[in-house]
Amino acid sequence: MHMSEEKMTMPMVADFLSRNLERPVVDETDLRGSYEVSLEWQPEDGPASTAEGAAGPSIFSAIQEQLGLRLEPQKGPVEILVIDHAEKIPSAN
């Protein structure tokens, strides 16, 4: 996979990673401003090799090697929506 953007803030990078990793990613870099971000990685559920025939890095390795950032697993509060009751609304007919 490949992602390339000219003007990304670190919160935008964290949001992109959250969507791709399907888990919360929080920006704790304190980096301000916009950056040119280019990232190339091999998805875990994708084919075993790229078109060139060599396996690419995982998204975790690519983030560290290509962007100089590191993802650190941490426990913390996560916002959760709980629906404890639902009723069907009667139709107006």
Biopython code that builds the backbone (N, CA, C, O; Angstrom):
import numpy as np
from Bio.PDB.StructureBuilder import StructureBuilder

atoms = [
    (1, "MET", "N", (0.842, -1.165, 0.000)),
    (1, "MET", "CA", (0.000, 0.000, 0.000)),
    (1, "MET", "C", (0.891, 1.233, 0.000)),
    (1, "MET", "O", (2.055, 1.193, 0.399)),
    (2, "HIS", "N", (0.307, 2.316, -0.458)),
    (2, "HIS", "CA", (1.067, 3.558, -0.540)),
    (2, "HIS", "C", (0.172, 4.723, -0.143)),
    (2, "HIS", "O", (-0.998, 4.773, -0.522)),
    (3, "MET", "N", (0.726, 5.661, 0.622)),
    (3, "MET", "CA", (0.032, 6.877, 0.991)),
    (3, "MET", "C", (1.014, 8.021, 0.843)),
    (3, "MET", "O", (2.139, 7.956, 1.340)),
    (4, "SER", "N", (0.586, 9.068, 0.159)),
    (4, "SER", "CA", (1.440, 10.232, -0.027)),
    (4, "SER", "C", (0.581, 11.486, 0.025)),
    (4, "SER", "O", (-0.381, 11.618, -0.732)),
    (5, "GLU", "N", (0.926, 12.398, 0.909)),
    (5, "GLU", "CA", (0.208, 13.667, 1.060)),
    (5, "GLU", "C", (1.223, 14.784, 1.257)),
    (5, "GLU", "O", (2.255, 14.589, 1.900)),
    (6, "GLU", "N", (0.926, 15.956, 0.701)),
    (6, "GLU", "CA", (1.858, 17.078, 0.809)),
    (6, "GLU", "C", (1.721, 17.863, 2.100)),
    (6, "GLU", "O", (2.727, 18.320, 2.644)),
    (7, "LYS", "N", (0.515, 18.033, 2.606)),
    (7, "LYS", "CA", (0.317, 18.859, 3.808)),
    (7, "LYS", "C", (-0.493, 18.091, 4.843)),
    (7, "LYS", "O", (-1.719, 18.183, 4.891)),
    (8, "MET", "N", (0.218, 17.334, 5.668)),
    (8, "MET", "CA", (-0.442, 16.585, 6.739)),
    (8, "MET", "C", (0.067, 17.052, 8.086)),
    (8, "MET", "O", (1.269, 17.226, 8.284)),
    (9, "THR", "N", (-0.856, 17.252, 9.005)),
    (9, "THR", "CA", (-0.480, 17.549, 10.385)),
    (9, "THR", "C", (-0.348, 16.219, 11.116)),
    (9, "THR", "O", (-0.815, 15.192, 10.625)),
    (10, "MET", "N", (0.273, 16.231, 12.267)),
    (10, "MET", "CA", (0.417, 14.993, 13.031)),
    (10, "MET", "C", (-0.939, 14.434, 13.491)),
    (10, "MET", "O", (-1.108, 13.215, 13.502)),
    (11, "PRO", "N", (-1.915, 15.286, 13.872)),
    (11, "PRO", "CA", (-3.239, 14.716, 14.164)),
    (11, "PRO", "C", (-3.860, 14.024, 12.941)),
    (11, "PRO", "O", (-4.577, 13.035, 13.094)),
    (12, "MET", "N", (-3.594, 14.529, 11.740)),
    (12, "MET", "CA", (-4.089, 13.877, 10.525)),
    (12, "MET", "C", (-3.400, 12.528, 10.320)),
    (12, "MET", "O", (-4.040, 11.562, 9.905)),
    (13, "VAL", "N", (-2.106, 12.458, 10.608)),
    (13, "VAL", "CA", (-1.371, 11.192, 10.500)),
    (13, "VAL", "C", (-1.939, 10.188, 11.506)),
    (13, "VAL", "O", (-2.145, 9.021, 11.171)),
    (14, "ALA", "N", (-2.192, 10.640, 12.736)),
    (14, "ALA", "CA", (-2.762, 9.759, 13.761)),
    (14, "ALA", "C", (-4.138, 9.253, 13.333)),
    (14, "ALA", "O", (-4.454, 8.081, 13.539)),
    (15, "ASP", "N", (-4.960, 10.119, 12.740)),
    (15, "ASP", "CA", (-6.283, 9.711, 12.272)),
    (15, "ASP", "C", (-6.167, 8.688, 11.148)),
    (15, "ASP", "O", (-6.903, 7.701, 11.130)),
    (16, "PHE", "N", (-5.248, 8.914, 10.213)),
    (16, "PHE", "CA", (-5.012, 7.965, 9.122)),
    (16, "PHE", "C", (-4.612, 6.598, 9.678)),
    (16, "PHE", "O", (-5.123, 5.567, 9.240)),
    (17, "LEU", "N", (-3.701, 6.599, 10.639)),
    (17, "LEU", "CA", (-3.247, 5.340, 11.240)),
    (17, "LEU", "C", (-4.373, 4.656, 12.008)),
    (17, "LEU", "O", (-4.499, 3.432, 11.958)),
    (18, "SER", "N", (-5.188, 5.428, 12.714)),
    (18, "SER", "CA", (-6.329, 4.846, 13.434)),
    (18, "SER", "C", (-7.256, 4.100, 12.486)),
    (18, "SER", "O", (-7.706, 2.993, 12.783)),
    (19, "ARG", "N", (-7.539, 4.720, 11.340)),
    (19, "ARG", "CA", (-8.433, 4.078, 10.374)),
    (19, "ARG", "C", (-7.804, 2.834, 9.760)),
    (19, "ARG", "O", (-8.501, 1.845, 9.531)),
    (20, "ASN", "N", (-6.515, 2.862, 9.492)),
    (20, "ASN", "CA", (-5.854, 1.722, 8.858)),
    (20, "ASN", "C", (-5.534, 0.599, 9.834)),
    (20, "ASN", "O", (-5.515, -0.569, 9.446)),
    (21, "LEU", "N", (-5.285, 0.933, 11.081)),
    (21, "LEU", "CA", (-4.962, -0.086, 12.081)),
    (21, "LEU", "C", (-6.204, -0.563, 12.824)),
    (21, "LEU", "O", (-6.160, -1.550, 13.557)),
    (22, "GLU", "N", (-7.309, 0.148, 12.626)),
    (22, "GLU", "CA", (-8.576, -0.171, 13.290)),
    (22, "GLU", "C", (-8.437, -0.208, 14.801)),
    (22, "GLU", "O", (-9.009, -1.070, 15.469)),
    (23, "ARG", "N", (-7.674, 0.732, 15.329)),
    (23, "ARG", "CA", (-7.529, 0.924, 16.775)),
    (23, "ARG", "C", (-7.110, 2.368, 17.000)),
    (23, "ARG", "O", (-6.547, 2.995, 16.104)),
    (24, "PRO", "N", (-7.377, 2.898, 18.178)),
    (24, "PRO", "CA", (-7.059, 4.315, 18.426)),
    (24, "PRO", "C", (-5.557, 4.599, 18.352)),
    (24, "PRO", "O", (-4.739, 3.837, 18.869)),
    (25, "VAL", "N", (-5.216, 5.703, 17.702)),
    (25, "VAL", "CA", (-3.836, 6.205, 17.668)),
    (25, "VAL", "C", (-3.907, 7.659, 18.117)),
    (25, "VAL", "O", (-4.645, 8.456, 17.537)),
    (26, "VAL", "N", (-3.145, 8.002, 19.145)),
    (26, "VAL", "CA", (-3.153, 9.345, 19.709)),
    (26, "VAL", "C", (-1.831, 10.032, 19.381)),
    (26, "VAL", "O", (-0.760, 9.461, 19.582)),
    (27, "ASP", "N", (-1.914, 11.261, 18.875)),
    (27, "ASP", "CA", (-0.717, 12.033, 18.559)),
    (27, "ASP", "C", (-0.142, 12.618, 19.841)),
    (27, "ASP", "O", (-0.775, 13.458, 20.481)),
    (28, "GLU", "N", (1.053, 12.180, 20.217)),
    (28, "GLU", "CA", (1.753, 12.737, 21.372)),
    (28, "GLU", "C", (3.111, 13.292, 20.969)),
    (28, "GLU", "O", (4.027, 13.363, 21.788)),
    (29, "THR", "N", (3.238, 13.689, 19.695)),
    (29, "THR", "CA", (4.528, 14.160, 19.190)),
    (29, "THR", "C", (4.831, 15.603, 19.549)),
    (29, "THR", "O", (6.001, 15.979, 19.615)),
    (30, "ASP", "N", (3.814, 16.425, 19.783)),
    (30, "ASP", "CA", (3.973, 17.871, 19.986)),
    (30, "ASP", "C", (4.567, 18.560, 18.764)),
    (30, "ASP", "O", (5.065, 19.681, 18.868)),
    (31, "LEU", "N", (4.521, 17.903, 17.608)),
    (31, "LEU", "CA", (4.997, 18.517, 16.370)),
    (31, "LEU", "C", (3.885, 19.372, 15.783)),
    (31, "LEU", "O", (2.756, 18.906, 15.636)),
    (32, "ARG", "N", (4.191, 20.602, 15.450)),
    (32, "ARG", "CA", (3.219, 21.541, 14.889)),
    (32, "ARG", "C", (3.516, 21.728, 13.399)),
    (32, "ARG", "O", (4.617, 21.432, 12.936)),
    (33, "GLY", "N", (2.552, 22.207, 12.677)),
    (33, "GLY", "CA", (2.750, 22.500, 11.265)),
    (33, "GLY", "C", (2.344, 21.337, 10.383)),
    (33, "GLY", "O", (1.846, 20.313, 10.851)),
    (34, "SER", "N", (2.569, 21.524, 9.095)),
    (34, "SER", "CA", (2.221, 20.522, 8.093)),
    (34, "SER", "C", (3.486, 19.887, 7.530)),
    (34, "SER", "O", (4.536, 20.525, 7.445)),
    (35, "TYR", "N", (3.366, 18.627, 7.151)),
    (35, "TYR", "CA", (4.515, 17.884, 6.652)),
    (35, "TYR", "C", (4.139, 17.132, 5.387)),
    (35, "TYR", "O", (2.978, 16.780, 5.178)),
    (36, "GLU", "N", (5.140, 16.892, 4.546)),
    (36, "GLU", "CA", (4.962, 16.012, 3.398)),
    (36, "GLU", "C", (5.183, 14.590, 3.900)),
    (36, "GLU", "O", (6.252, 14.263, 4.416)),
    (37, "VAL", "N", (4.168, 13.754, 3.745)),
    (37, "VAL", "CA", (4.212, 12.402, 4.290)),
    (37, "VAL", "C", (4.061, 11.398, 3.160)),
    (37, "VAL", "O", (3.105, 11.456, 2.387)),
    (38, "SER", "N", (5.008, 10.482, 3.070)),
    (38, "SER", "CA", (4.952, 9.405, 2.090)),
    (38, "SER", "C", (5.255, 8.107, 2.829)),
    (38, "SER", "O", (6.273, 7.989, 3.510)),
    (39, "LEU", "N", (4.362, 7.142, 2.686)),
    (39, "LEU", "CA", (4.486, 5.894, 3.430)),
    (39, "LEU", "C", (4.126, 4.735, 2.514)),
    (39, "LEU", "O", (3.103, 4.765, 1.831)),
    (40, "GLU", "N", (4.974, 3.716, 2.506)),
    (40, "GLU", "CA", (4.731, 2.524, 1.694)),
    (40, "GLU", "C", (4.915, 1.295, 2.579)),
    (40, "GLU", "O", (5.945, 1.138, 3.235)),
    (41, "TRP", "N", (3.888, 0.414, 2.590)),
    (41, "TRP", "CA", (3.927, -0.763, 3.447)),
    (41, "TRP", "C", (3.156, -1.901, 2.827)),
    (41, "TRP", "O", (2.408, -1.724, 1.866)),
    (42, "GLN", "N", (3.355, -3.084, 3.401)),
    (42, "GLN", "CA", (2.665, -4.299, 2.966)),
    (42, "GLN", "C", (1.540, -4.588, 3.961)),
    (42, "GLN", "O", (1.818, -4.820, 5.137)),
    (43, "PRO", "N", (0.276, -4.581, 3.520)),
    (43, "PRO", "CA", (-0.801, -4.903, 4.463)),
    (43, "PRO", "C", (-0.685, -6.326, 4.986)),
    (43, "PRO", "O", (-0.236, -7.222, 4.271)),
    (44, "GLU", "N", (-1.087, -6.528, 6.225)),
    (44, "GLU", "CA", (-0.991, -7.856, 6.840)),
    (44, "GLU", "C", (-1.864, -8.877, 6.133)),
    (44, "GLU", "O", (-1.500, -10.050, 6.042)),
    (45, "ASP", "N", (-3.017, -8.439, 5.628)),
    (45, "ASP", "CA", (-3.923, -9.371, 4.962)),
    (45, "ASP", "C", (-3.774, -9.359, 3.443)),
    (45, "ASP", "O", (-4.585, -9.959, 2.736)),
    (46, "GLY", "N", (-2.741, -8.678, 2.936)),
    (46, "GLY", "CA", (-2.522, -8.585, 1.501)),
    (46, "GLY", "C", (-1.664, -9.710, 0.978)),
    (46, "GLY", "O", (-1.315, -10.625, 1.723)),
    (47, "PRO", "N", (-1.312, -9.654, -0.319)),
    (47, "PRO", "CA", (-0.437, -10.685, -0.887)),
    (47, "PRO", "C", (0.930, -10.675, -0.215)),
    (47, "PRO", "O", (1.347, -9.666, 0.353)),
    (48, "ALA", "N", (1.612, -11.790, -0.283)),
    (48, "ALA", "CA", (2.893, -11.946, 0.420)),
    (48, "ALA", "C", (4.011, -11.117, -0.176)),
    (48, "ALA", "O", (5.028, -10.913, 0.487)),
    (49, "SER", "N", (3.868, -10.629, -1.397)),
    (49, "SER", "CA", (4.935, -9.841, -1.997)),
    (49, "SER", "C", (4.364, -8.705, -2.823)),
    (49, "SER", "O", (3.203, -8.736, -3.231)),
    (50, "THR", "N", (5.202, -7.692, -3.067)),
    (50, "THR", "CA", (4.799, -6.564, -3.896)),
    (50, "THR", "C", (4.993, -6.927, -5.357)),
    (50, "THR", "O", (5.440, -8.030, -5.672)),
    (51, "ALA", "N", (4.660, -6.008, -6.249)),
    (51, "ALA", "CA", (4.783, -6.261, -7.686)),
    (51, "ALA", "C", (6.235, -6.537, -8.082)),
    (51, "ALA", "O", (6.488, -7.252, -9.052)),
    (52, "GLU", "N", (7.195, -5.969, -7.331)),
    (52, "GLU", "CA", (8.603, -6.188, -7.649)),
    (52, "GLU", "C", (9.086, -7.555, -7.178)),
    (52, "GLU", "O", (10.203, -7.959, -7.502)),
    (53, "GLY", "N", (8.258, -8.275, -6.417)),
    (53, "GLY", "CA", (8.634, -9.609, -5.985)),
    (53, "GLY", "C", (9.217, -9.680, -4.587)),
    (53, "GLY", "O", (9.482, -10.777, -4.095)),
    (54, "ALA", "N", (9.427, -8.541, -3.926)),
    (54, "ALA", "CA", (9.980, -8.553, -2.574)),
    (54, "ALA", "C", (8.898, -8.133, -1.588)),
    (54, "ALA", "O", (8.115, -7.225, -1.867)),
    (55, "ALA", "N", (8.858, -8.783, -0.457)),
    (55, "ALA", "CA", (7.890, -8.424, 0.565)),
    (55, "ALA", "C", (8.205, -7.039, 1.113)),
    (55, "ALA", "O", (9.368, -6.700, 1.330)),
    (56, "GLY", "N", (7.170, -6.245, 1.334)),
    (56, "GLY", "CA", (7.363, -4.909, 1.880)),
    (56, "GLY", "C", (7.292, -4.931, 3.395)),
    (56, "GLY", "O", (6.942, -5.952, 3.986)),
    (57, "PRO", "N", (7.626, -3.799, 4.038)),
    (57, "PRO", "CA", (7.600, -3.740, 5.495)),
    (57, "PRO", "C", (6.160, -3.683, 6.014)),
    (57, "PRO", "O", (5.246, -3.294, 5.287)),
    (58, "SER", "N", (5.972, -4.069, 7.263)),
    (58, "SER", "CA", (4.672, -3.897, 7.905)),
    (58, "SER", "C", (4.444, -2.404, 8.102)),
    (58, "SER", "O", (5.385, -1.615, 8.006)),
    (59, "ILE", "N", (3.216, -2.014, 8.374)),
    (59, "ILE", "CA", (2.934, -0.594, 8.584)),
    (59, "ILE", "C", (3.696, -0.076, 9.806)),
    (59, "ILE", "O", (4.095, 1.089, 9.830)),
    (60, "PHE", "N", (3.903, -0.920, 10.820)),
    (60, "PHE", "CA", (4.639, -0.507, 12.018)),
    (60, "PHE", "C", (6.102, -0.222, 11.688)),
    (60, "PHE", "O", (6.659, 0.777, 12.142)),
    (61, "SER", "N", (6.730, -1.102, 10.895)),
    (61, "SER", "CA", (8.124, -0.887, 10.482)),
    (61, "SER", "C", (8.227, 0.318, 9.564)),
    (61, "SER", "O", (9.156, 1.115, 9.690)),
    (62, "ALA", "N", (7.279, 0.460, 8.636)),
    (62, "ALA", "CA", (7.314, 1.570, 7.685)),
    (62, "ALA", "C", (7.214, 2.909, 8.399)),
    (62, "ALA", "O", (7.911, 3.854, 8.028)),
    (63, "ILE", "N", (6.373, 3.012, 9.402)),
    (63, "ILE", "CA", (6.222, 4.268, 10.150)),
    (63, "ILE", "C", (7.546, 4.669, 10.779)),
    (63, "ILE", "O", (7.927, 5.839, 10.739)),
    (64, "GLN", "N", (8.247, 3.703, 11.359)),
    (64, "GLN", "CA", (9.516, 4.012, 12.015)),
    (64, "GLN", "C", (10.625, 4.275, 10.999)),
    (64, "GLN", "O", (11.372, 5.244, 11.137)),
    (65, "GLU", "N", (10.739, 3.424, 9.981)),
    (65, "GLU", "CA", (11.831, 3.545, 9.016)),
    (65, "GLU", "C", (11.644, 4.726, 8.060)),
    (65, "GLU", "O", (12.616, 5.406, 7.728)),
    (66, "GLN", "N", (10.425, 4.977, 7.618)),
    (66, "GLN", "CA", (10.182, 5.985, 6.585)),
    (66, "GLN", "C", (9.798, 7.355, 7.144)),
    (66, "GLN", "O", (10.076, 8.375, 6.513)),
    (67, "LEU", "N", (9.162, 7.392, 8.323)),
    (67, "LEU", "CA", (8.735, 8.666, 8.897)),
    (67, "LEU", "C", (9.520, 9.046, 10.148)),
    (67, "LEU", "O", (9.464, 10.193, 10.592)),
    (68, "GLY", "N", (10.250, 8.094, 10.716)),
    (68, "GLY", "CA", (10.993, 8.377, 11.935)),
    (68, "GLY", "C", (10.089, 8.486, 13.157)),
    (68, "GLY", "O", (10.476, 9.068, 14.170)),
    (69, "LEU", "N", (8.891, 7.931, 13.062)),
    (69, "LEU", "CA", (7.955, 7.932, 14.178)),
    (69, "LEU", "C", (7.853, 6.530, 14.749)),
    (69, "LEU", "O", (8.166, 5.554, 14.067)),
    (70, "ARG", "N", (7.420, 6.425, 15.992)),
    (70, "ARG", "CA", (7.290, 5.113, 16.620)),
    (70, "ARG", "C", (5.925, 5.016, 17.282)),
    (70, "ARG", "O", (5.490, 5.933, 17.979)),
    (71, "LEU", "N", (5.263, 3.906, 17.058)),
    (71, "LEU", "CA", (4.002, 3.641, 17.743)),
    (71, "LEU", "C", (4.311, 2.879, 19.018)),
    (71, "LEU", "O", (4.984, 1.849, 18.983)),
    (72, "GLU", "N", (3.825, 3.378, 20.138)),
    (72, "GLU", "CA", (4.037, 2.718, 21.425)),
    (72, "GLU", "C", (2.687, 2.308, 21.987)),
    (72, "GLU", "O", (1.826, 3.159, 22.210)),
    (73, "PRO", "N", (2.489, 1.008, 22.220)),
    (73, "PRO", "CA", (1.217, 0.583, 22.802)),
    (73, "PRO", "C", (1.093, 1.082, 24.240)),
    (73, "PRO", "O", (2.026, 0.962, 25.034)),
    (74, "GLN", "N", (-0.060, 1.639, 24.558)),
    (74, "GLN", "CA", (-0.323, 2.128, 25.907)),
    (74, "GLN", "C", (-1.768, 1.842, 26.261)),
    (74, "GLN", "O", (-2.620, 1.701, 25.384)),
    (75, "LYS", "N", (-2.030, 1.760, 27.525)),
    (75, "LYS", "CA", (-3.404, 1.657, 27.998)),
    (75, "LYS", "C", (-3.866, 3.049, 28.379)),
    (75, "LYS", "O", (-3.119, 3.835, 28.961)),
    (76, "GLY", "N", (-5.102, 3.335, 28.042)),
    (76, "GLY", "CA", (-5.656, 4.635, 28.373)),
    (76, "GLY", "C", (-7.144, 4.637, 28.153)),
    (76, "GLY", "O", (-7.710, 3.661, 27.661)),
    (77, "PRO", "N", (-7.786, 5.738, 28.518)),
    (77, "PRO", "CA", (-9.227, 5.812, 28.343)),
    (77, "PRO", "C", (-9.599, 5.840, 26.856)),
    (77, "PRO", "O", (-8.947, 6.498, 26.044)),
    (78, "VAL", "N", (-10.646, 5.120, 26.533)),
    (78, "VAL", "CA", (-11.150, 5.076, 25.167)),
    (78, "VAL", "C", (-12.634, 5.373, 25.223)),
    (78, "VAL", "O", (-13.358, 4.789, 26.029)),
    (79, "GLU", "N", (-13.092, 6.280, 24.371)),
    (79, "GLU", "CA", (-14.501, 6.629, 24.332)),
    (79, "GLU", "C", (-15.296, 5.492, 23.702)),
    (79, "GLU", "O", (-14.975, 5.023, 22.610)),
    (80, "ILE", "N", (-16.335, 5.057, 24.406)),
    (80, "ILE", "CA", (-17.174, 3.954, 23.935)),
    (80, "ILE", "C", (-18.631, 4.384, 24.014)),
    (80, "ILE", "O", (-19.050, 4.987, 25.002)),
    (81, "LEU", "N", (-19.392, 4.083, 22.996)),
    (81, "LEU", "CA", (-20.823, 4.350, 22.980)),
    (81, "LEU", "C", (-21.551, 3.051, 23.277)),
    (81, "LEU", "O", (-21.384, 2.063, 22.562)),
    (82, "VAL", "N", (-22.365, 3.050, 24.339)),
    (82, "VAL", "CA", (-23.115, 1.868, 24.733)),
    (82, "VAL", "C", (-24.603, 2.146, 24.534)),
    (82, "VAL", "O", (-25.132, 3.120, 25.070)),
    (83, "ILE", "N", (-25.267, 1.305, 23.776)),
    (83, "ILE", "CA", (-26.716, 1.415, 23.592)),
    (83, "ILE", "C", (-27.341, 0.331, 24.454)),
    (83, "ILE", "O", (-27.167, -0.859, 24.192)),
    (84, "ASP", "N", (-28.067, 0.747, 25.482)),
    (84, "ASP", "CA", (-28.639, -0.236, 26.399)),
    (84, "ASP", "C", (-30.119, -0.515, 26.133)),
    (84, "ASP", "O", (-30.698, -1.418, 26.737)),
    (85, "HIS", "N", (-30.731, 0.256, 25.232)),
    (85, "HIS", "CA", (-32.137, 0.044, 24.936)),
    (85, "HIS", "C", (-32.465, 0.661, 23.578)),
    (85, "HIS", "O", (-31.971, 1.737, 23.244)),
    (86, "ALA", "N", (-33.291, -0.017, 22.806)),
    (86, "ALA", "CA", (-33.744, 0.499, 21.509)),
    (86, "ALA", "C", (-35.176, 0.065, 21.298)),
    (86, "ALA", "O", (-35.563, -1.051, 21.643)),
    (87, "GLU", "N", (-35.952, 0.960, 20.727)),
    (87, "GLU", "CA", (-37.351, 0.644, 20.392)),
    (87, "GLU", "C", (-37.633, 1.073, 18.968)),
    (87, "GLU", "O", (-37.077, 2.055, 18.477)),
    (88, "LYS", "N", (-38.497, 0.330, 18.317)),
    (88, "LYS", "CA", (-38.915, 0.677, 16.970)),
    (88, "LYS", "C", (-39.907, 1.820, 17.072)),
    (88, "LYS", "O", (-40.837, 1.767, 17.878)),
    (89, "ILE", "N", (-39.716, 2.859, 16.257)),
    (89, "ILE", "CA", (-40.611, 4.001, 16.245)),
    (89, "ILE", "C", (-41.841, 3.644, 15.415)),
    (89, "ILE", "O", (-41.708, 3.181, 14.282)),
    (90, "PRO", "N", (-43.043, 3.854, 15.968)),
    (90, "PRO", "CA", (-44.238, 3.533, 15.185)),
    (90, "PRO", "C", (-44.346, 4.436, 13.956)),
    (90, "PRO", "O", (-44.003, 5.617, 14.006)),
    (91, "SER", "N", (-44.829, 3.860, 12.852)),
    (91, "SER", "CA", (-44.952, 4.649, 11.615)),
    (91, "SER", "C", (-46.106, 5.623, 11.727)),
    (91, "SER", "O", (-47.033, 5.403, 12.507)),
    (92, "ALA", "N", (-46.057, 6.707, 10.949)),
    (92, "ALA", "CA", (-47.081, 7.760, 10.989)),
    (92, "ALA", "C", (-48.367, 7.341, 10.286)),
    (92, "ALA", "O", (-49.354, 8.070, 10.376)),
    (93, "ASN", "N", (-48.407, 6.208, 9.590)),
    (93, "ASN", "CA", (-49.611, 5.789, 8.841)),
    (93, "ASN", "C", (-50.670, 5.364, 9.761)),
    (93, "ASN", "O", (-51.753, 4.979, 9.320)),
]
sb = StructureBuilder()
sb.init_structure("model")
sb.init_model(0)
sb.init_chain("A")
sb.init_seg("    ")
for serial, (resi, resn, name, xyz) in enumerate(atoms, 1):
    if name == "N":
        sb.init_residue(resn, " ", resi, " ")
    sb.init_atom(name, np.array(xyz, "f"), 0.0, 1.0, " ", f" {name:<3s}", serial, name[0])
structure = sb.get_structure()
